[in-house]
């Protein structure tokens, strides 16, 4: 069968079937753009397909290529592409199209019918054009095909923001008691200076901090407009554009992945491949696999942006040594296909995640950058006045904002016009009350898998989500299931499954009704969108094996296992709970330690003898949402250099991710987005804005991820996915 160029064919059909002005020309072959004949490539097939129109209108039939690694068929209700979505009062009801695969539970009968065969080939768009840099690995190979050059690293200070904030609050709590240091003769020797309160404020605001790899990364998420960046084109010696690059800095710690870029503008690299150079700082508690998952758009016959195509894991590189900045350069396909990059931490997920969006995407007639500017101003970090105005948009229910308010209350006004602040002179009772409030806010900030103080979960919802600080907190209602359906897994109730801090346990087969109650504690509207990761259109397994040590243990774990990289400084010892297999955590004293280097000593210069405690676990489920490496993760699954350090570029480049490492999947929007915006109003008088969404899923989930939900207007870290 002769390959048909559907771009040329579309010229004759444009008048009758598409509202396209002018002619539609085939793109010529070039060193960076290749037309291929998809015949014989996987399941690609030239078919007559209804092209995706705006909200259900039927423009006619357009020939194009479907079937993995070409675009998978798009879900539809009898010709209407997409979900049926209606809003009544404060509730939006969504019914997804019927799945194209037979209704088989992928968990009871793995891998399920929505599993599609691996194809050793780049993706191909609807027009039959190959999309370069869309095959991340090959069968039988250990090569990271989308790595552009070797991974490099340099040492950094591993101290993370949580450790510094904890140390400051520790000192305030100690000062409030009036206790004297074990190495001091007078209690007045323990003094908290105003500059240390400024230190805490600088952490929260993202102001420059000396000797901290996290300097410039605010814990208050008010600086969206400052996180825009444009891919810079690269030209050859003759001035021909051949590519482009963008640098992105990231920090990993505890439940956090934060980046200095959240909006990428690929306008200057639309028809050439490009790269992202990631500089990933692994702070204390940040051990993780670098796993960016890019989502691509398809193209229309007129070569404009089409619907979702396929997404893929671009890497699964183990970053297992804290105190290092890893540089990983990732190849991207042509800029015109770029949707977003979802960088997720599979070991603590939710909520370890960060997203970079295509800044030129439109929503409600505005670009995503314009939505950020409308809320936070054009340059939130440009001046103190700009910063304060932007931070005011963050609601006071936010744990980070609560800390910021309390530290400002302690600091008080500057002395005259000098800009300097007096040392604290605070009544001990008042200081004790503020310290207690700070500790409560800090603990709420540390865990996004539960709702913070002042917010009560809706008992009738599958899960309750709170938008605040431009991120999302979730209730733990999603962990109330009973475990593996129809079988006693031996892992105990789902509430103790560390991997399932947020799980839709009961969704194994269609139909499944999902009820989410959305609260908004910020002073601006948030949006809601829900996307399927391959359940309806199909998902691919891995191209590359993963680290075999991630398997479950063959026996019950009854002995405590230290979780590496997770250390805590507390005054009183906590007894270990040795009950097996309940997923419980405890703190164990590390004998002979005084402050463990840094912490209160570094900040306050007072050698207080605190015991250092390390996090331990008896949970035999891998992974558990507790930070750092886990009991079933081999600390160094890679080859070692002669000096015992990890060889980051060894031939055998095993990651330690899930069994779908490097898998591709065909995403599709379930709710919001093209089917109509779903908005959650801002907080009013301290009462969060509310909206509810009920989704009837008429397909089976993929084993990758069941529910991906986020704010499409302010994406970044505002994600809460369910497994």
C-alpha positions as semicolon CSV with decimal commas, in nm:
position;residue;x (nm);y (nm);z (nm)
1;X;0,000;0,000;0,000
2;X;0,141;0,337;-0,096
3;X;0,189;0,591;0,181
4;X;-0,065;0,873;0,157
5;X;0,047;1,217;0,267
6;X;-0,261;1,334;0,456
7;X;-0,140;1,694;0,457
8;X;-0,172;1,706;0,078
9;X;-0,494;1,510;0,086
10;X;-0,639;1,755;0,335
11;X;-0,614;2,033;0,076
12;X;-0,895;1,881;-0,126
13;X;-1,104;1,816;0,183
14;X;-1,048;2,142;0,365
15;X;-1,339;2,335;0,215
16;X;-1,594;2,067;0,295
17;X;-1,458;1,934;0,621
18;X;-1,245;2,190;0,802
19;X;-1,260;2,561;0,856
20;X;-0,909;2,610;0,723
21;X;-0,809;2,919;0,531
22;X;-0,548;2,893;0,257
23;X;-0,379;2,578;0,133
24;X;-0,232;2,305;0,352
25;X;0,117;2,216;0,232
26;X;0,323;1,911;0,315
27;X;0,633;1,989;0,519
28;X;0,953;1,902;0,330
29;X;1,199;1,649;0,461
30;X;1,496;1,802;0,640
31;X;1,772;1,693;0,881
32;X;1,532;1,761;1,167
33;X;1,200;1,654;1,015
34;X;1,133;1,324;0,844
35;X;0,818;1,195;0,680
36;X;0,784;0,821;0,724
37;X;0,559;0,556;0,584
38;X;0,392;0,424;0,902
39;X;0,279;0,103;0,730
40;X;0,426;-0,185;0,924
41;X;0,512;0,034;1,222
42;X;0,338;-0,119;1,524
43;X;-0,039;-0,092;1,492
44;X;-0,036;0,222;1,274
45;X;-0,319;0,216;1,021
46;X;-0,453;0,472;0,774
47;X;-0,815;0,522;0,868
48;X;-1,099;0,765;0,810
49;X;-1,147;0,941;1,139
50;X;-1,360;1,222;1,272
51;X;-1,111;1,491;1,361
52;X;-1,153;1,643;1,707
53;X;-1,383;1,947;1,668
54;X;-1,479;2,206;1,927
55;X;-1,720;2,049;2,175
56;X;-1,893;1,795;1,960
57;X;-1,950;1,963;1,623
58;X;-1,880;1,719;1,341
59;X;-1,670;1,875;1,062
60;X;-1,647;1,557;0,859
61;X;-1,412;1,267;0,808
62;X;-1,038;1,314;0,763
63;X;-0,797;1,031;0,673
64;X;-0,515;0,992;0,919
65;X;-0,292;0,746;1,101
66;X;-0,410;0,578;1,421
67;X;-0,280;0,289;1,630
68;X;0,027;0,289;1,858
69;X;0,290;0,432;1,805
70;X;0,069;0,653;1,589
71;X;-0,207;0,829;1,779
72;X;-0,449;0,594;1,951
73;X;-0,822;0,629;1,870
74;X;-0,987;0,909;2,064
75;X;-1,272;0,829;2,304
76;X;-1,615;0,940;2,186
77;X;-1,987;0,920;2,261
78;X;-2,126;0,812;1,924
79;X;-1,924;1,070;1,733
80;X;-1,909;1,329;2,012
81;X;-1,547;1,331;2,118
82;X;-1,489;1,364;2,489
83;X;-1,680;1,356;2,814
84;X;-2,036;1,471;2,873
85;X;-2,010;1,742;3,138
86;X;-2,288;1,940;3,310
87;X;-2,293;2,163;3,616
88;X;-2,586;2,186;3,855
89;X;-2,542;2,427;4,144
90;X;-2,202;2,369;4,303
91;X;-2,151;2,026;4,145
92;X;-2,016;1,929;3,804
93;X;-2,124;1,589;3,675
94;X;-1,898;1,416;3,424
95;X;-1,957;1,096;3,227
96;X;-1,660;0,969;3,028
97;X;-1,696;0,784;2,696
98;X;-1,710;0,405;2,701
99;X;-1,367;0,246;2,695
100;X;-1,248;0,092;2,367
101;X;-1,104;-0,214;2,544
102;X;-1,294;-0,508;2,693
103;X;-1,392;-0,450;3,059
104;X;-1,125;-0,650;3,244
105;X;-0,968;-0,547;3,575
106;X;-0,595;-0,486;3,515
107;X;-0,533;-0,570;3,882
108;X;-0,726;-0,895;3,907
109;X;-0,616;-1,007;3,561
110;X;-0,292;-0,818;3,495
111;X;-0,191;-0,641;3,285
112;X;-0,549;-0,589;3,161
113;X;-0,690;-0,532;2,815
114;X;-0,577;-0,168;2,798
115;X;-0,215;-0,280;2,791
116;X;-0,065;-0,232;2,443
117;X;0,245;-0,390;2,296
118;X;0,580;-0,216;2,315
119;X;0,692;-0,072;1,978
120;X;1,058;0,004;1,911
121;X;0,994;0,323;1,720
122;X;0,943;0,693;1,768
123;X;0,586;0,817;1,793
124;X;0,408;0,914;1,469
125;X;0,147;1,190;1,455
126;X;-0,198;1,176;1,292
127;X;-0,050;1,304;0,964
128;X;0,208;1,025;0,942
129;X;0,500;1,245;1,050
130;X;0,759;1,090;1,277
131;X;0,816;1,270;1,606
132;X;1,190;1,260;1,683
133;X;1,311;1,189;2,037
134;X;0,999;1,001;2,143
135;X;1,151;0,658;2,202
136;X;1,323;0,667;2,543
137;X;1,481;0,321;2,538
138;X;1,499;0,004;2,330
139;X;1,427;-0,358;2,406
140;X;1,736;-0,541;2,520
141;X;1,930;-0,219;2,577
142;X;2,028;-0,037;2,896
143;X;2,083;0,292;2,715
144;X;1,894;0,605;2,811
145;X;1,815;0,709;2,455
146;X;1,686;1,053;2,553
147;X;1,988;1,144;2,764
148;X;2,202;1,392;2,569
149;X;2,546;1,313;2,704
150;X;2,660;1,171;3,038
151;X;2,508;1,256;3,375
152;X;2,740;1,471;3,584
153;X;2,727;1,592;3,939
154;X;2,890;1,826;4,188
155;X;2,869;1,835;4,569
156;X;2,628;2,078;4,736
157;X;2,511;2,158;5,087
158;X;2,235;1,900;5,152
159;X;2,053;2,109;5,414
160;X;1,691;2,149;5,314
161;X;1,437;2,422;5,401
162;X;1,249;2,199;5,645
163;X;1,563;2,133;5,847
164;X;1,643;2,502;5,879
165;X;1,286;2,596;5,971
166;X;1,277;2,311;6,223
167;X;1,598;2,434;6,384
168;X;1,465;2,787;6,416
169;X;1,140;2,668;6,572
170;X;1,338;2,436;6,802
171;X;1,534;2,732;6,933
172;X;1,221;2,941;6,985
173;X;1,058;2,657;7,176
174;X;1,368;2,617;7,390
175;X;1,393;2,991;7,456
176;X;1,026;3,003;7,557
177;X;1,085;2,741;7,831
178;X;1,357;2,949;7,989
179;X;1,570;2,638;8,017
180;X;1,942;2,683;8,010
181;X;2,177;2,507;7,781
182;X;2,363;2,207;7,921
183;X;2,684;2,388;7,830
184;X;2,573;2,729;7,954
185;X;2,566;2,864;8,306
186;X;2,296;3,122;8,245
187;X;1,968;3,088;8,065
188;X;2,014;3,432;7,911
189;X;2,293;3,285;7,701
190;X;2,021;3,135;7,485
191;X;1,917;3,429;7,276
192;X;1,718;3,442;6,955
193;X;1,817;3,732;6,737
194;X;1,598;3,908;6,483
195;X;1,829;3,803;6,201
196;X;1,730;3,442;6,258
197;X;1,364;3,530;6,222
198;X;1,469;3,697;5,897
199;X;1,636;3,370;5,803
200;X;1,301;3,192;5,835
201;X;1,124;3,461;5,633
202;X;1,390;3,438;5,363
203;X;1,331;3,062;5,339
204;X;0,958;3,112;5,295
205;X;0,993;3,401;5,049
206;X;1,274;3,249;4,845
207;X;1,517;3,533;4,912
208;X;1,892;3,473;4,858
209;X;2,048;3,266;5,136
210;X;2,420;3,205;5,160
211;X;2,544;2,847;5,141
212;X;2,206;2,693;5,064
213;X;2,137;2,503;4,743
214;X;1,769;2,590;4,786
215;X;1,840;2,964;4,783
216;X;1,586;3,140;4,562
217;X;1,320;2,867;4,584
218;X;1,028;3,011;4,784
219;X;0,816;2,781;4,997
220;X;0,535;3,030;4,943
221;X;0,424;2,972;4,584
222;X;0,358;3,330;4,477
223;X;0,617;3,373;4,202
224;X;0,458;3,197;3,903
225;X;0,523;3,483;3,656
226;X;0,894;3,471;3,747
227;X;0,903;3,103;3,651
228;X;0,858;3,166;3,277
229;X;1,146;3,079;3,046
230;X;1,195;3,068;2,669
231;X;1,381;2,790;2,492
232;X;1,685;2,947;2,328
233;X;1,750;2,835;1,968
234;X;2,081;2,689;1,856
235;X;2,219;2,756;1,505
236;X;2,487;2,585;1,300
237;X;2,780;2,765;1,137
238;X;2,565;2,863;0,840
239;X;2,296;3,019;1,056
240;X;2,047;2,735;1,018
241;X;1,843;2,663;1,328
242;X;1,918;2,306;1,437
243;X;1,789;2,292;1,794
244;X;1,752;2,473;2,122
245;X;1,804;2,441;2,496
246;X;1,655;2,552;2,824
247;X;1,814;2,523;3,171
248;X;1,593;2,420;3,463
249;X;1,707;2,410;3,827
250;X;1,528;2,180;4,073
251;X;1,541;2,082;4,440
252;X;1,422;1,752;4,587
253;X;1,354;1,704;4,960
254;X;1,093;1,532;5,177
255;X;0,758;1,561;4,993
256;X;0,883;1,838;4,767
257;X;1,000;1,876;4,410
258;X;1,039;2,247;4,333
259;X;1,169;2,405;4,011
260;X;1,267;2,755;3,905
261;X;1,077;2,707;3,577
262;X;0,706;2,620;3,555
263;X;0,620;2,780;3,220
264;X;0,823;2,690;2,910
265;X;0,785;2,890;2,589
266;X;0,891;2,672;2,291
267;X;0,795;2,934;2,030
268;X;1,146;2,958;1,884
269;X;1,192;2,581;1,837
270;X;0,861;2,480;1,682
271;X;1,012;2,270;1,402
272;X;1,341;2,155;1,553
273;X;1,422;1,918;1,838
274;X;1,556;2,077;2,156
275;X;1,682;1,987;2,502
276;X;1,619;2,066;2,866
277;X;1,928;2,074;3,086
278;X;1,812;1,984;3,435
279;X;2,027;2,067;3,737
280;X;1,870;1,856;4,011
281;X;1,975;1,928;4,369
282;X;1,920;1,628;4,597
283;X;1,885;1,772;4,945
284;X;1,844;1,579;5,268
285;X;1,544;1,350;5,238
286;X;1,543;1,387;4,861
287;X;1,662;1,051;4,731
288;X;1,462;0,980;4,417
289;X;1,467;0,859;4,059
290;X;1,474;1,142;3,808
291;X;1,160;1,060;3,613
292;X;1,033;1,340;3,389
293;X;0,727;1,231;3,193
294;X;0,663;1,446;2,886
295;X;0,313;1,482;2,742
296;X;0,281;1,559;2,370
297;X;0,007;1,705;2,154
298;X;-0,093;1,557;1,820
299;X;-0,120;1,778;1,507
300;X;-0,421;1,853;1,291
301;X;-0,408;1,809;0,911
302;X;-0,359;2,187;0,896
303;X;-0,047;2,145;1,115
304;X;-0,204;2,323;1,412
305;X;-0,218;2,197;1,768
306;X;-0,432;1,886;1,796
307;X;-0,555;1,682;2,093
308;X;-0,341;1,476;2,328
309;X;-0,114;1,219;2,167
310;X;0,112;1,004;2,387
311;X;0,317;1,066;2,699
312;X;0,634;0,889;2,810
313;X;0,891;0,853;3,084
314;X;1,202;1,020;2,943
315;X;1,435;0,887;3,210
316;X;1,434;0,685;3,528
317;X;1,773;0,779;3,659
318;X;1,849;0,694;4,024
319;X;1,979;0,995;4,220
320;X;2,075;0,815;4,539
321;X;2,334;1,035;4,703
322;X;2,218;1,337;4,898
323;X;2,426;1,650;4,882
324;X;2,477;1,633;4,506
325;X;2,359;1,839;4,212
326;X;2,294;1,604;3,920
327;X;2,298;1,751;3,569
328;X;2,086;1,553;3,323
329;X;2,029;1,680;2,968
330;X;1,708;1,543;2,813
331;X;1,622;1,540;2,442
332;X;1,280;1,676;2,343
333;X;1,084;1,636;2,021
334;X;0,984;1,930;1,798
335;X;0,856;2,225;1,997
336;X;0,520;2,227;1,822
337;X;0,426;1,898;1,991
338;X;0,513;2,009;2,346
339;X;0,236;1,998;2,605
340;X;0,402;1,969;2,946
341;X;0,657;1,776;3,152
342;X;0,534;1,603;3,464
343;X;0,836;1,539;3,690
344;X;0,717;1,302;3,958
345;X;0,871;1,124;4,254
346;X;0,738;0,772;4,245
347;X;0,873;0,691;4,593
348;X;0,660;0,959;4,759
349;X;0,366;1,004;4,530
350;X;0,150;1,181;4,609
351;X;0,264;1,447;4,664
352;X;0,620;1,468;4,532
353;X;0,564;1,625;4,189
354;X;0,634;1,935;3,978
355;X;0,508;2,032;3,633
356;X;0,642;2,260;3,360
357;X;0,367;2,369;3,120
358;X;0,379;2,505;2,767
359;X;0,344;2,876;2,845
360;X;0,172;2,948;2,515
361;X;-0,125;2,721;2,587
362;X;-0,458;2,902;2,601
363;X;-0,730;2,869;2,863
364;X;-1,036;3,092;2,860
365;X;-0,881;3,310;2,591
366;X;-0,559;3,376;2,786
367;X;-0,217;3,215;2,792
368;X;-0,110;3,035;3,107
369;X;0,144;3,311;3,169
370;X;-0,136;3,569;3,152
371;X;-0,332;3,375;3,414
372;X;-0,032;3,386;3,646
373;X;0,022;3,759;3,588
374;X;-0,346;3,834;3,649
375;X;-0,314;3,691;4,000
376;X;0,042;3,767;4,110
377;X;0,150;4,062;3,896
378;X;0,409;4,078;3,620
379;X;0,716;4,052;3,846
380;X;0,632;3,929;4,199
381;X;0,997;3,905;4,303
382;X;1,093;4,238;4,145
383;X;1,043;4,451;4,455
384;X;0,933;4,424;4,816
385;X;0,600;4,585;4,732
386;X;0,542;4,341;4,445
387;X;0,630;4,050;4,671
388;X;0,395;4,152;4,951
389;X;0,110;4,206;4,705
390;X;0,166;3,862;4,553
391;X;0,197;3,685;4,889
392;X;-0,132;3,846;4,991
393;X;-0,298;3,627;4,727
394;X;-0,196;3,319;4,925
395;X;-0,467;3,229;5,178
396;X;-0,407;3,228;5,553
397;X;-0,517;2,864;5,576
398;X;-0,188;2,777;5,409
399;X;0,058;2,626;5,658
400;X;0,343;2,809;5,486
401;X;0,151;3,139;5,506
402;X;0,070;3,071;5,872
403;X;0,442;3,038;5,945
404;X;0,513;3,352;5,744
405;X;0,251;3,551;5,938
406;X;0,383;3,429;6,275
407;X;0,745;3,507;6,193
408;X;0,640;3,855;6,080
409;X;0,450;3,897;6,406
410;X;0,766;3,808;6,597
411;X;0,989;4,032;6,392
412;X;0,771;4,340;6,425
413;X;0,843;4,670;6,247
414;X;1,190;4,785;6,151
415;X;1,370;5,024;6,385
416;X;1,318;5,369;6,233
417;X;1,431;5,398;5,872
418;X;1,743;5,188;5,914
419;X;1,582;4,872;5,783
420;X;1,734;4,683;6,075
421;X;1,539;4,489;6,332
422;X;1,588;4,478;6,704
423;X;1,661;4,155;6,882
424;X;1,349;3,989;7,016
425;X;1,215;4,089;7,352
426;X;0,909;3,874;7,383
427;X;0,714;3,773;7,692
428;X;0,785;3,402;7,755
429;X;0,415;3,316;7,761
430;X;0,358;3,494;7,430
431;X;0,668;3,331;7,281
432;X;0,548;2,989;7,396
433;X;0,210;3,044;7,227
434;X;0,369;3,164;6,902
435;X;0,617;2,876;6,909
436;X;0,333;2,626;6,952
437;X;0,147;2,779;6,658
438;X;0,464;2,772;6,450
439;X;0,521;2,406;6,529
440;X;0,163;2,317;6,435
441;X;0,190;2,509;6,107
442;X;0,527;2,350;6,034
443;X;0,392;1,998;6,085
444;X;0,093;2,075;5,860
445;X;0,331;2,210;5,595
446;X;0,542;1,894;5,610
447;X;0,257;1,666;5,498
448;X;0,028;1,739;5,202
449;X;-0,138;1,397;5,233
450;X;-0,366;1,527;5,507
451;X;-0,574;1,843;5,537
452;X;-0,421;2,120;5,747
453;X;-0,580;2,271;6,057
454;X;-0,908;2,449;5,998
455;X;-1,021;2,225;5,710
456;X;-1,255;1,928;5,761
457;X;-1,293;1,655;5,499
458;X;-1,628;1,597;5,334
459;X;-1,740;1,254;5,463
460;X;-1,942;1,195;5,146
461;X;-1,646;1,245;4,911
462;X;-1,402;0,987;4,786
463;X;-1,138;1,243;4,871
464;X;-1,134;1,609;4,974
465;X;-0,877;1,839;4,814
466;X;-0,774;2,182;4,939
467;X;-0,617;2,440;4,709
468;X;-0,394;2,664;4,915
469;X;-0,049;2,818;4,864
470;X;-0,098;2,743;4,494
471;X;-0,071;2,373;4,571
472;X;-0,309;2,095;4,678
473;X;-0,354;1,917;5,010
474;X;-0,559;1,595;5,022
475;X;-0,755;1,412;5,287
476;X;-0,672;1,051;5,351
477;X;-1,012;0,919;5,257
478;X;-0,854;0,760;4,954
479;X;-0,679;0,503;5,177
480;X;-0,987;0,346;5,330
481;X;-1,009;0,045;5,102
482;X;-0,940;-0,313;5,208
483;X;-0,647;-0,395;4,984
484;X;-0,622;-0,629;4,689
485;X;-0,969;-0,698;4,554
486;X;-1,091;-1,051;4,622
487;X;-0,771;-1,153;4,795
488;X;-0,606;-1,103;5,132
489;X;-0,273;-0,955;5,036
490;X;-0,137;-0,992;5,386
491;X;-0,045;-0,627;5,380
492;X;-0,313;-0,521;5,623
493;X;-0,580;-0,260;5,561
494;X;-0,512;-0,012;5,286
495;X;-0,469;0,266;5,541
496;X;-0,131;0,114;5,616
497;X;-0,015;0,087;5,257
498;X;0,253;0,347;5,227
499;X;0,231;0,358;4,850
500;X;-0,134;0,452;4,878
501;X;-0,155;0,774;5,072
502;X;-0,406;0,857;4,801
503;X;-0,567;0,560;4,631
504;X;-0,889;0,490;4,449
505;X;-0,889;0,133;4,579
506;X;-1,234;0,040;4,456
507;X;-1,174;0,134;4,093
508;X;-1,066;-0,181;3,916
509;X;-1,336;-0,214;3,654
510;X;-1,600;0,009;3,493
511;X;-1,813;0,187;3,591
512;X;-1,657;0,371;3,884
513;X;-1,806;0,683;4,039
514;X;-1,549;0,921;4,184
515;X;-1,660;1,208;4,406
516;X;-1,412;1,483;4,487
517;X;-1,491;1,784;4,704
518;X;-1,272;2,082;4,620
519;X;-1,198;2,358;4,872
520;X;-1,012;2,677;4,784
521;X;-0,832;2,857;5,063
522;X;-0,647;3,103;4,838
523;X;-0,759;3,455;4,752
524;X;-0,805;3,380;4,381
525;X;-0,997;3,115;4,181
526;X;-0,847;2,777;4,112
527;X;-0,936;2,540;3,829
528;X;-0,982;2,164;3,824
529;X;-0,890;1,922;3,549
530;X;-0,879;1,543;3,552
531;X;-0,674;1,342;3,298
532;X;-0,653;0,971;3,222
533;X;-0,305;0,819;3,189
534;X;-0,375;0,547;2,936
535;X;-0,668;0,359;3,083
536;X;-0,906;0,453;2,804
537;X;-0,663;0,474;2,509
538;X;-0,397;0,225;2,619
539;X;-0,059;0,213;2,791
540;X;0,273;0,049;2,713
541;X;0,488;-0,143;2,958
542;X;0,860;-0,083;3,001
543;X;1,139;-0,065;2,747
544;X;1,396;-0,133;3,018
545;X;1,411;-0,354;3,324
546;X;1,403;-0,190;3,663
547;X;1,602;-0,257;3,976
548;X;1,493;-0,603;4,099
549;X;1,535;-0,505;4,463
550;X;1,204;-0,320;4,447
551;X;1,012;-0,648;4,487
552;X;0,814;-0,715;4,804
553;X;0,991;-0,909;5,075
554;X;0,924;-1,282;5,084
555;X;0,876;-1,274;5,462
556;X;0,726;-1,055;5,728
557;X;0,947;-0,773;5,844
558;X;0,954;-0,767;6,221
559;X;1,285;-0,589;6,269
560;X;1,320;-0,213;6,245
561;X;1,468;-0,086;5,921
562;X;1,637;0,252;5,903
563;X;1,512;0,473;5,623
564;X;1,827;0,635;5,496
565;X;1,853;1,011;5,481
566;X;1,574;1,083;5,730
567;X;1,705;1,226;6,056
568;X;1,521;1,426;6,316
569;X;1,638;1,638;6,607
570;X;1,416;1,608;6,914
571;X;1,468;1,644;7,287
572;X;1,285;1,339;7,421
573;X;1,337;0,988;7,292
574;X;1,045;0,808;7,129
575;X;1,004;0,436;7,188
576;X;1,002;0,212;6,887
577;X;0,672;0,042;6,803
578;X;0,777;-0,307;6,697
579;X;0,435;-0,421;6,577
580;X;0,504;-0,589;6,242
581;X;0,352;-0,497;5,908
582;X;0,138;-0,205;6,014
583;X;0,332;0,053;5,820
584;X;0,414;0,235;6,139
585;X;0,703;0,471;6,176
586;X;0,898;0,569;6,482
587;X;1,209;0,759;6,579
588;X;1,516;0,591;6,722
589;X;1,798;0,771;6,896
590;X;2,140;0,765;6,737
591;X;2,373;0,726;7,039
592;X;2,650;0,973;7,094
593;X;2,522;1,248;6,868
594;X;2,502;1,615;6,949
595;X;2,318;1,818;6,689
596;X;2,449;1,612;6,400
597;X;2,633;1,900;6,237
598;X;2,437;2,213;6,150
599;X;2,086;2,274;6,271
600;X;2,054;2,482;6,587
601;X;2,431;2,494;6,636
602;X;2,486;2,646;6,295
603;X;2,208;2,900;6,321
604;X;2,220;3,003;6,684
605;X;2,574;2,922;6,791
606;X;2,449;2,749;7,105
607;X;2,576;2,395;7,157
608;X;2,256;2,245;7,291
609;X;2,273;1,869;7,340
610;X;1,983;1,739;7,134
611;X;1,960;1,369;7,051
612;X;1,960;1,290;6,679
613;X;1,686;1,048;6,579
614;X;1,649;0,852;6,261
615;X;1,327;0,741;6,097
616;X;1,269;0,366;6,102
617;X;0,994;0,149;5,963
618;X;0,857;-0,203;5,986
619;X;0,649;-0,165;5,672
620;X;0,712;-0,439;5,416
621;X;0,533;-0,244;5,143
622;X;0,755;-0,059;4,899
623;X;0,765;0,233;4,878
624;X;0,632;0,412;5,185
625;X;0,562;0,782;5,199
626;X;0,830;0,870;5,447
627;X;1,121;1,010;5,249
628;X;1,459;0,877;5,158
629;X;1,544;0,531;5,035
630;X;1,343;0,235;5,154
631;X;1,407;-0,103;5,307
632;X;1,366;-0,281;4,972
633;X;1,569;-0,033;4,773
634;X;1,929;-0,130;4,728
635;X;2,119;0,187;4,821
636;X;2,332;0,172;4,506
637;X;2,176;-0,037;4,230
638;X;2,441;0,091;3,991
639;X;2,800;-0,007;3,932
640;X;3,062;0,158;4,153
641;X;3,381;0,340;4,071
642;X;3,711;0,227;4,222
643;X;3,668;0,470;4,511
644;X;3,327;0,325;4,598
645;X;3,121;0,608;4,455
646;X;2,834;0,539;4,216
647;X;2,925;0,525;3,848
648;X;2,648;0,743;3,707
649;X;2,723;0,640;3,352
650;X;2,781;0,267;3,385
651;X;2,668;0,050;3,098
652;X;2,402;-0,116;3,311
653;X;2,186;0,184;3,393
654;X;1,910;0,032;3,600
655;X;1,663;0,270;3,747
656;X;1,471;0,163;4,054
657;X;1,128;0,269;3,942
658;X;0,800;0,090;3,892
659;X;0,764;-0,197;3,648
660;X;0,639;0,042;3,380
661;X;0,969;0,231;3,367
662;X;0,996;0,411;3,033
663;X;0,643;0,316;2,945
664;X;0,444;0,531;2,703
665;X;0,075;0,595;2,752
666;X;-0,197;0,768;2,554
667;X;-0,346;1,036;2,778
668;X;-0,690;1,187;2,747
669;X;-0,882;1,457;2,940
670;X;-1,167;1,324;3,154
671;X;-1,302;1,644;3,310
672;X;-1,242;2,015;3,265
673;X;-1,020;2,151;2,990
674;X;-1,177;2,107;2,644
675;X;-1,506;1,988;2,794
676;X;-1,557;2,313;2,986
677;X;-1,372;2,485;3,268
678;X;-1,435;2,373;3,627
679;X;-1,361;2,654;3,870
680;X;-1,341;2,671;4,249
681;X;-1,415;3,017;4,395
682;X;-1,169;3,181;4,637
683;X;-1,192;3,188;5,014
684;X;-1,441;3,437;5,157
685;X;-1,425;3,558;5,517
686;X;-1,202;3,266;5,612
687;X;-1,446;3,014;5,463
688;X;-1,295;2,821;5,169
689;X;-1,469;2,834;4,834
690;X;-1,626;2,501;4,739
691;X;-1,704;2,301;4,429
692;X;-1,779;1,932;4,386
693;X;-1,711;1,704;4,092
694;X;-1,865;1,363;4,027
695;X;-1,698;1,160;3,753
696;X;-1,833;0,833;3,618
697;X;-1,539;0,645;3,467
698;X;-1,656;0,410;3,193
699;X;-1,321;0,244;3,138
700;X;-1,058;0,063;3,343
701;X;-0,759;0,251;3,486
702;X;-0,406;0,183;3,372
703;X;-0,170;0,030;3,621
704;X;0,052;0,335;3,587
705;X;-0,176;0,582;3,760
706;X;-0,548;0,590;3,819
707;X;-0,639;0,956;3,865
708;X;-0,434;1,262;3,767
709;X;-0,596;1,585;3,888
710;X;-0,457;1,936;3,899
711;X;-0,517;2,307;3,855
712;X;-0,477;2,371;3,481
713;X;-0,439;2,748;3,532
714;X;-0,163;2,730;3,796
715;X;-0,018;2,382;3,749
716;X;0,340;2,377;3,885
717;X;0,299;2,183;4,215
718;X;-0,082;2,198;4,229
719;X;-0,125;1,825;4,159
720;X;-0,278;1,543;4,361
721;X;-0,273;1,208;4,187
722;X;-0,430;0,884;4,307
723;X;-0,302;0,533;4,246
